[in-house]
Amino acid sequence: MTRKYIPVEESFEAWKKDPSFLAAYDALEEEFTLASALIDARAKANMTQEQVAAAMGTTQAVIARLESGRNMPSTRTLERFAKATGTRLRISFETHKPA
């Protein structure tokens, strides 16, 4: 028996047709954005989670949780992450666009 693997992009296209999925996905946008930014900063610094953890004086598990997007870290933690990855933290406010 051959197992068919479905590319995530194909699955996402199907899921986007479900209004309840879209609402839940949109509600998580900020978490996804932050997680993506943390992962990008670490990747651009060419560092592993272990290396960032050592530079921050914490553990790899803490970095994994930060990058998961499930927690909203403090500004102080984000500053430490930025320093560890040789980046600069910038926070901005954007006008909310109604749906």
VENURVEN-V867144 format. One record per residue. N is the residue number from 0. RES is the residue in three letters. PSI is psi as a letter, one per 40 degrees, with the letter a starting at -180 (none if undefined). NEAR is the number of other C-alpha atoms within 10 Angstrom. D_LAST is the distance of its C-alpha to the last C-alpha in Angstrom with 1 decimal. Layout:
# VENURVEN-V867144
n = <N,N>
res = <RES,RES>
psi = <PSI,PSI>
near = <NEAR,NEAR>
d_last = <D_LAST,D_LAST>
This chain:
# VENURVEN-V867144
n = <0,1,2,3,4,5,6,7,8,9,10,11,12,13,14,15,16,17,18,19,20,21,22,23,24,25,26,27,28,29,30,31,32,33,34,35,36,37,38,39,40,41,42,43,44,45,46,47,48,49,50,51,52,53,54,55,56,57,58,59,60,61,62,63,64,65,66,67,68,69,70,71,72,73,74,75,76,77,78,79,80,81,82,83,84,85,86,87,88,89,90,91,92,93,94,95,96,97,98>
res = <MET,THR,ARG,LYS,TYR,ILE,PRO,VAL,GLU,GLU,SER,PHE,GLU,ALA,TRP,LYS,LYS,ASP,PRO,SER,PHE,LEU,ALA,ALA,TYR,ASP,ALA,LEU,GLU,GLU,GLU,PHE,THR,LEU,ALA,SER,ALA,LEU,ILE,ASP,ALA,ARG,ALA,LYS,ALA,ASN,MET,THR,GLN,GLU,GLN,VAL,ALA,ALA,ALA,MET,GLY,THR,THR,GLN,ALA,VAL,ILE,ALA,ARG,LEU,GLU,SER,GLY,ARG,ASN,MET,PRO,SER,THR,ARG,THR,LEU,GLU,ARG,PHE,ALA,LYS,ALA,THR,GLY,THR,ARG,LEU,ARG,ILE,SER,PHE,GLU,THR,HIS,LYS,PRO,ALA>
psi = <h,h,h,h,h,h,i,d,d,d,d,d,d,d,d,e,e,h,d,d,d,d,d,d,d,d,d,e,d,d,d,d,d,d,d,d,d,d,d,d,d,d,d,d,e,f,i,i,d,d,d,d,d,d,d,e,f,a,i,d,d,d,d,d,d,d,e,d,e,d,i,h,i,i,d,d,d,d,d,d,d,d,d,d,e,f,i,h,h,h,h,i,h,i,h,h,h,i,none>
near = <3,4,5,6,6,8,8,9,9,9,10,11,10,10,14,13,10,10,10,11,13,13,11,10,13,12,11,13,12,12,17,17,11,20,20,15,13,20,19,13,18,22,13,11,14,11,15,14,18,16,18,23,20,13,15,18,11,13,15,16,12,13,20,15,14,20,21,16,19,13,12,14,12,9,11,9,13,18,16,20,23,19,15,21,21,13,15,14,12,8,6,4,5,5,5,6,5,4,3>
d_last = <45.5,43.0,39.6,36.6,34.1,30.6,28.9,25.7,23.8,24.9,23.9,20.4,20.0,21.1,19.0,15.7,16.5,16.3,13.0,14.5,15.4,11.9,10.6,13.8,13.7,10.4,12.0,15.0,13.7,15.6,18.6,18.8,18.5,21.3,23.4,23.2,24.3,27.2,28.4,28.2,30.2,32.8,33.1,33.6,36.2,37.8,38.1,38.1,36.6,40.2,40.8,37.7,38.7,42.3,41.1,39.0,41.8,39.9,39.8,38.1,36.5,34.7,33.4,32.3,30.3,28.7,27.7,26.4,23.3,24.1,25.3,24.0,27.1,28.4,28.5,32.3,31.9,29.5,32.2,34.9,33.0,32.6,36.3,37.3,35.5,36.6,33.2,31.6,28.7,26.1,23.3,20.7,17.9,14.8,12.5,9.2,6.4,3.8,0.0>
